[in-house]
Every structure is written in C-alpha cells, then in structure tokens.
Amino acid sequence: MYADNSDNKLIITLNAAGVALAYGMLGLSLWLSTDVPLATKGYWGMGVLLLTLSLINVVKYRFDGRSSEDRIRKIEDARNEKLLEEALKYPASDI
C-alpha cells in the first residue's frame, strides 16, 4: 500500500511539473510575441485558465462518482457477507 502512495505522489508531482512548464512556456510565448495585441493575449490566457478549471472539475466529479460507487459496493458486500453469516449460523432446518 505504501508503494502505491509513493507512486501516486510521483505521478502527481510529474503532472504538476508538466502543467507548470506548459504554463511557463505559454506565458513566455505570449510575453515575447510582438505581433499579437495585448487583448488577444489576455483572451488566450483566460481561455487556458478556464479550460484548466473545467478539466479540474471534470476530474474531481469523476473521482467523486467513482469513490461513491466504491463506497456503495463495499456497503453491499458487507451486507451480503452479514446475510451469509446469518444464513450459516441458523440453517433452514433449525427454524
């Protein structure tokens, strides 16, 4: 379990570094571009930031949905296990 946690941290760190690098390169290209007016640069910047926020929300809602499905599955498994234990504890012939 600890290996999965460190693997997740490594993947998250690499993804964060990639996003930071992409933002840095985009910012640098917008800063150094002399042919593009400032209004267009701002429009591109807002578009990229809003796209990033939308992607974060999509990932969050998919993760929340998956975790709630897992939680429901665990509850159903526990209920089924309890029913099986009760069925084995009290056979039909004893009732």
mmCIF file of the C-alpha atoms, coordinates in Angstrom:
data_MODEL
# 
_entry.id   MODEL 
# 
loop_
_atom_site.group_PDB 
_atom_site.id 
_atom_site.type_symbol 
_atom_site.label_atom_id 
_atom_site.label_alt_id 
_atom_site.label_comp_id 
_atom_site.label_asym_id 
_atom_site.label_entity_id 
_atom_site.label_seq_id 
_atom_site.pdbx_PDB_ins_code 
_atom_site.Cartn_x 
_atom_site.Cartn_y 
_atom_site.Cartn_z 
_atom_site.occupancy 
_atom_site.B_iso_or_equiv 
_atom_site.pdbx_formal_charge 
_atom_site.auth_seq_id 
_atom_site.auth_comp_id 
_atom_site.auth_asym_id 
_atom_site.auth_atom_id 
_atom_site.pdbx_PDB_model_num 
ATOM 1  C CA . MET A 1 1  ? 0.000   0.000   0.000   1.00 0.00 ? 1  MET A CA 1 
ATOM 2  C CA . TYR A 1 2  ? 2.871   2.359   0.708   1.00 0.00 ? 2  TYR A CA 1 
ATOM 3  C CA . ALA A 1 3  ? 4.324   1.747   -2.757  1.00 0.00 ? 3  ALA A CA 1 
ATOM 4  C CA . ASP A 1 4  ? 1.057   2.856   -4.366  1.00 0.00 ? 4  ASP A CA 1 
ATOM 5  C CA . ASN A 1 5  ? 1.059   6.032   -2.280  1.00 0.00 ? 5  ASN A CA 1 
ATOM 6  C CA . SER A 1 6  ? 4.610   6.984   -3.312  1.00 0.00 ? 6  SER A CA 1 
ATOM 7  C CA . ASP A 1 7  ? 3.836   6.101   -6.952  1.00 0.00 ? 7  ASP A CA 1 
ATOM 8  C CA . ASN A 1 8  ? 0.804   8.381   -6.830  1.00 0.00 ? 8  ASN A CA 1 
ATOM 9  C CA . LYS A 1 9  ? 2.874   11.181  -5.343  1.00 0.00 ? 9  LYS A CA 1 
ATOM 10 C CA . LEU A 1 10 ? 5.480   10.760  -8.071  1.00 0.00 ? 10 LEU A CA 1 
ATOM 11 C CA . ILE A 1 11 ? 2.851   10.827  -10.820 1.00 0.00 ? 11 ILE A CA 1 
ATOM 12 C CA . ILE A 1 12 ? 1.139   13.868  -9.286  1.00 0.00 ? 12 ILE A CA 1 
ATOM 13 C CA . THR A 1 13 ? 4.494   15.645  -8.978  1.00 0.00 ? 13 THR A CA 1 
ATOM 14 C CA . LEU A 1 14 ? 5.380   14.900  -12.602 1.00 0.00 ? 14 LEU A CA 1 
ATOM 15 C CA . ASN A 1 15 ? 1.964   16.076  -13.778 1.00 0.00 ? 15 ASN A CA 1 
ATOM 16 C CA . ALA A 1 16 ? 2.212   19.261  -11.714 1.00 0.00 ? 16 ALA A CA 1 
ATOM 17 C CA . ALA A 1 17 ? 5.671   19.939  -13.140 1.00 0.00 ? 17 ALA A CA 1 
ATOM 18 C CA . GLY A 1 18 ? 4.331   19.394  -16.663 1.00 0.00 ? 18 GLY A CA 1 
ATOM 19 C CA . VAL A 1 19 ? 1.444   21.790  -16.094 1.00 0.00 ? 19 VAL A CA 1 
ATOM 20 C CA . ALA A 1 20 ? 3.770   24.401  -14.586 1.00 0.00 ? 20 ALA A CA 1 
ATOM 21 C CA . LEU A 1 21 ? 6.155   24.022  -17.526 1.00 0.00 ? 21 LEU A CA 1 
ATOM 22 C CA . ALA A 1 22 ? 3.291   24.346  -20.023 1.00 0.00 ? 22 ALA A CA 1 
ATOM 23 C CA . TYR A 1 23 ? 2.013   27.488  -18.294 1.00 0.00 ? 23 TYR A CA 1 
ATOM 24 C CA . GLY A 1 24 ? 5.529   28.905  -18.215 1.00 0.00 ? 24 GLY A CA 1 
ATOM 25 C CA . MET A 1 25 ? 6.109   28.237  -21.891 1.00 0.00 ? 25 MET A CA 1 
ATOM 26 C CA . LEU A 1 26 ? 2.706   29.684  -22.822 1.00 0.00 ? 26 LEU A CA 1 
ATOM 27 C CA . GLY A 1 27 ? 3.337   32.769  -20.720 1.00 0.00 ? 27 GLY A CA 1 
ATOM 28 C CA . LEU A 1 28 ? 6.782   33.226  -22.225 1.00 0.00 ? 28 LEU A CA 1 
ATOM 29 C CA . SER A 1 29 ? 5.476   32.865  -25.766 1.00 0.00 ? 29 SER A CA 1 
ATOM 30 C CA . LEU A 1 30 ? 2.689   35.371  -25.104 1.00 0.00 ? 30 LEU A CA 1 
ATOM 31 C CA . TRP A 1 31 ? 5.138   37.771  -23.449 1.00 0.00 ? 31 TRP A CA 1 
ATOM 32 C CA . LEU A 1 32 ? 7.676   37.611  -26.264 1.00 0.00 ? 32 LEU A CA 1 
ATOM 33 C CA . SER A 1 33 ? 5.144   37.706  -29.100 1.00 0.00 ? 33 SER A CA 1 
ATOM 34 C CA . THR A 1 34 ? 5.160   41.205  -30.576 1.00 0.00 ? 34 THR A CA 1 
ATOM 35 C CA . ASP A 1 35 ? 2.712   40.554  -33.427 1.00 0.00 ? 35 ASP A CA 1 
ATOM 36 C CA . VAL A 1 36 ? -0.201  39.669  -31.120 1.00 0.00 ? 36 VAL A CA 1 
ATOM 37 C CA . PRO A 1 37 ? -2.121  42.542  -29.488 1.00 0.00 ? 37 PRO A CA 1 
ATOM 38 C CA . LEU A 1 38 ? -2.460  42.617  -25.708 1.00 0.00 ? 38 LEU A CA 1 
ATOM 39 C CA . ALA A 1 39 ? -6.223  41.993  -25.841 1.00 0.00 ? 39 ALA A CA 1 
ATOM 40 C CA . THR A 1 40 ? -5.673  38.751  -27.761 1.00 0.00 ? 40 THR A CA 1 
ATOM 41 C CA . LYS A 1 41 ? -3.012  37.665  -25.297 1.00 0.00 ? 41 LYS A CA 1 
ATOM 42 C CA . GLY A 1 42 ? -5.441  38.222  -22.428 1.00 0.00 ? 42 GLY A CA 1 
ATOM 43 C CA . TYR A 1 43 ? -8.148  36.311  -24.256 1.00 0.00 ? 43 TYR A CA 1 
ATOM 44 C CA . TRP A 1 44 ? -5.824  33.346  -24.803 1.00 0.00 ? 44 TRP A CA 1 
ATOM 45 C CA . GLY A 1 45 ? -4.695  33.458  -21.174 1.00 0.00 ? 45 GLY A CA 1 
ATOM 46 C CA . MET A 1 46 ? -8.268  33.484  -19.867 1.00 0.00 ? 46 MET A CA 1 
ATOM 47 C CA . GLY A 1 47 ? -9.181  30.640  -22.197 1.00 0.00 ? 47 GLY A CA 1 
ATOM 48 C CA . VAL A 1 48 ? -6.327  28.497  -20.938 1.00 0.00 ? 48 VAL A CA 1 
ATOM 49 C CA . LEU A 1 49 ? -7.141  29.207  -17.279 1.00 0.00 ? 49 LEU A CA 1 
ATOM 50 C CA . LEU A 1 50 ? -10.849 28.467  -17.752 1.00 0.00 ? 50 LEU A CA 1 
ATOM 51 C CA . LEU A 1 51 ? -10.031 25.262  -19.618 1.00 0.00 ? 51 LEU A CA 1 
ATOM 52 C CA . THR A 1 52 ? -7.773  24.217  -16.746 1.00 0.00 ? 52 THR A CA 1 
ATOM 53 C CA . LEU A 1 53 ? -10.525 24.890  -14.197 1.00 0.00 ? 53 LEU A CA 1 
ATOM 54 C CA . SER A 1 54 ? -13.008 22.910  -16.279 1.00 0.00 ? 54 SER A CA 1 
ATOM 55 C CA . LEU A 1 55 ? -10.657 19.956  -16.531 1.00 0.00 ? 55 LEU A CA 1 
ATOM 56 C CA . ILE A 1 56 ? -10.052 20.014  -12.780 1.00 0.00 ? 56 ILE A CA 1 
ATOM 57 C CA . ASN A 1 57 ? -13.811 19.940  -12.190 1.00 0.00 ? 57 ASN A CA 1 
ATOM 58 C CA . VAL A 1 58 ? -14.324 17.060  -14.619 1.00 0.00 ? 58 VAL A CA 1 
ATOM 59 C CA . VAL A 1 59 ? -11.614 15.003  -12.936 1.00 0.00 ? 59 VAL A CA 1 
ATOM 60 C CA . LYS A 1 60 ? -12.973 15.841  -9.476  1.00 0.00 ? 60 LYS A CA 1 
ATOM 61 C CA . TYR A 1 61 ? -16.542 14.834  -10.335 1.00 0.00 ? 61 TYR A CA 1 
ATOM 62 C CA . ARG A 1 62 ? -15.393 11.606  -11.996 1.00 0.00 ? 62 ARG A CA 1 
ATOM 63 C CA . PHE A 1 63 ? -13.275 10.793  -8.936  1.00 0.00 ? 63 PHE A CA 1 
ATOM 64 C CA . ASP A 1 64 ? -16.191 11.574  -6.596  1.00 0.00 ? 64 ASP A CA 1 
ATOM 65 C CA . GLY A 1 65 ? -18.511 9.382   -8.658  1.00 0.00 ? 65 GLY A CA 1 
ATOM 66 C CA . ARG A 1 66 ? -16.057 6.513   -8.635  1.00 0.00 ? 66 ARG A CA 1 
ATOM 67 C CA . SER A 1 67 ? -15.469 6.787   -4.891  1.00 0.00 ? 67 SER A CA 1 
ATOM 68 C CA . SER A 1 68 ? -19.213 6.830   -4.172  1.00 0.00 ? 68 SER A CA 1 
ATOM 69 C CA . GLU A 1 69 ? -19.660 3.727   -6.365  1.00 0.00 ? 69 GLU A CA 1 
ATOM 70 C CA . ASP A 1 70 ? -16.867 2.025   -4.430  1.00 0.00 ? 70 ASP A CA 1 
ATOM 71 C CA . ARG A 1 71 ? -18.464 3.007   -1.137  1.00 0.00 ? 71 ARG A CA 1 
ATOM 72 C CA . ILE A 1 72 ? -21.847 1.621   -2.228  1.00 0.00 ? 72 ILE A CA 1 
ATOM 73 C CA . ARG A 1 73 ? -20.187 -1.596  -3.411  1.00 0.00 ? 73 ARG A CA 1 
ATOM 74 C CA . LYS A 1 74 ? -18.414 -2.012  -0.053  1.00 0.00 ? 74 LYS A CA 1 
ATOM 75 C CA . ILE A 1 75 ? -21.681 -1.479  1.830   1.00 0.00 ? 75 ILE A CA 1 
ATOM 76 C CA . GLU A 1 76 ? -23.444 -4.056  -0.348  1.00 0.00 ? 76 GLU A CA 1 
ATOM 77 C CA . ASP A 1 77 ? -20.577 -6.524  0.105   1.00 0.00 ? 77 ASP A CA 1 
ATOM 78 C CA . ALA A 1 78 ? -20.701 -6.102  3.884   1.00 0.00 ? 78 ALA A CA 1 
ATOM 79 C CA . ARG A 1 79 ? -24.483 -6.566  3.882   1.00 0.00 ? 79 ARG A CA 1 
ATOM 80 C CA . ASN A 1 80 ? -24.209 -9.693  1.740   1.00 0.00 ? 80 ASN A CA 1 
ATOM 81 C CA . GLU A 1 81 ? -21.488 -11.084 3.989   1.00 0.00 ? 81 GLU A CA 1 
ATOM 82 C CA . LYS A 1 82 ? -23.632 -10.484 7.066   1.00 0.00 ? 82 LYS A CA 1 
ATOM 83 C CA . LEU A 1 83 ? -26.601 -12.193 5.415   1.00 0.00 ? 83 LEU A CA 1 
ATOM 84 C CA . LEU A 1 84 ? -24.417 -15.177 4.539   1.00 0.00 ? 84 LEU A CA 1 
ATOM 85 C CA . GLU A 1 85 ? -23.094 -15.396 8.098   1.00 0.00 ? 85 GLU A CA 1 
ATOM 86 C CA . GLU A 1 86 ? -26.634 -15.331 9.479   1.00 0.00 ? 86 GLU A CA 1 
ATOM 87 C CA . ALA A 1 87 ? -27.748 -17.963 6.976   1.00 0.00 ? 87 ALA A CA 1 
ATOM 88 C CA . LEU A 1 88 ? -24.885 -20.242 8.006   1.00 0.00 ? 88 LEU A CA 1 
ATOM 89 C CA . LYS A 1 89 ? -25.463 -19.562 11.678  1.00 0.00 ? 89 LYS A CA 1 
ATOM 90 C CA . TYR A 1 90 ? -29.165 -20.510 11.522  1.00 0.00 ? 90 TYR A CA 1 
ATOM 91 C CA . PRO A 1 91 ? -29.750 -23.241 8.933   1.00 0.00 ? 91 PRO A CA 1 
ATOM 92 C CA . ALA A 1 92 ? -33.260 -23.560 7.472   1.00 0.00 ? 92 ALA A CA 1 
ATOM 93 C CA . SER A 1 93 ? -33.822 -26.885 9.256   1.00 0.00 ? 93 SER A CA 1 
ATOM 94 C CA . ASP A 1 94 ? -33.419 -25.232 12.687  1.00 0.00 ? 94 ASP A CA 1 
ATOM 95 C CA . ILE A 1 95 ? -36.053 -22.581 12.128  1.00 0.00 ? 95 ILE A CA 1 
# 
